Amino acid sequence: MDALSKVIALTHIQGSLDLRCQMAGSFELDHPQLIPGEAPFHLVLAGCATLLFARRKALELKAGDFVLLPRGIAHTIKGSGDERETTVVLDTSGPLPERRNTDGEADMDLLCGRFMYAPGAADLIMSTLPDVVHISFAEEGHLNFLQSVVAMMREEVKQLSSGALSIVTALSEVLFVLALRSYSKKEGIPPSLLALLGDSRLSHAVLAMTKEPQKPWTVDTLAKQASMSRATFARHFMERGATSPMDLLTTLRMRLASDLLAAGKLSSADIAERVGYQSEAAFAKAFRKKMGLTPAAFRRQG
C-alpha cells in the first residue's frame, strides 16, 4: 500500500451523497456554513455553473470539475441564464433526493455530498488543505478514467436500482482520493503532510513510518528509505512538511494508538509495543504530550 492510502486509512473519512441537482436557466443554490467535521463536495456531471463565495474569488465550474470545501464554508452555485429565476423543487421520494427547476432538459447536472470526519486523525489531511480545493479532472489527465466513473455515477443515479446509492457514495470516495493525489502533486502547495506524500522520494519515508510504526526509526534509517543523505533528507523533509521526521513519526504513532485504544481490544502495554515504545510508561508520556490526556483517559472517553 502506498503512503497516501495508508494515511487516508488512518483518518476514517467517510463519504455521503446528499442530492442531485438538475437545473436550467437562472438559479441560485445557497449552501450555508456546515458544522466542523463536515466537508461538502460538488461534482459537475454535465453543463456549467459559477461557484460564489462571500470573501473570495468566484470559480467557474464545468463538466468534470470537482470541488471540495474542507471547512464547509458557505457558498452559492449560480446558473448562467439571464431570464428570471424559476421555482426550485426538491423531490425526496427516491433514495437520492433531486433538486430541479425544469421539467425539460437541464443545463447543469450536479452531484452534491459531503465527507464526514471526527477531529483527530482526519486532521492529518483536512487541516493541510485550503478552504477550497478545485480539481479539473479533465485537465489533470484523468479524463478517460473520470468519464468512466462519471458515466457509472450518472447511470446509477438515473436507474436507482438496488444498491445504487452505495455505489455512487463509494465512487465519490474514489474522487476524493483522486483529488488529494492531484492536489499533493501541485507546484507551490504549502508545506504539509500532503506535500510530503506528493514528493517521489520523501513519500517512501512516510510510507515506511505508516507500514512499520513499531520499528526503532531514526533520521538516518528514514533517510535511507528516501535514498538521501541524512542532512539532505532532514532539510528537505522540513521544507516540504513543515515538521521534522521524528515529530511526524510520533504523530502517526499516536494516531494509530488512538485507534487501537478506541477499539478496546488491546492493553496499553500491547499498544505501546505495536507503535514502537519499549515501555508502557514511555508510551503514556508521549501520548499525553501529543494528545493532551493519558491513554487511560482517552480510552474512557471512547
ZIWO-V511196 format. One record per helix or strand of 2 or more residues. SS is the DSSP state (a for helix, b for strand). FROM is the first residue (numbers start at 1). LEN is the number of residues. Records with the same first field share a line. If there is no record, write none. Layout:
SS = FROM-LEN ; FROM-LEN
This chain:
a = 3-9 ; 123-4 ; 143-17 ; 164-21 ; 193-5 ; 202-10 ; 219-7 ; 230-12 ; 245-19 ; 268-7 ; 280-12 ; 295-6
b = 14-10 ; 28-4 ; 38-15 ; 59-4 ; 65-5 ; 75-4 ; 89-3 ; 97-4 ; 108-9 ; 133-4
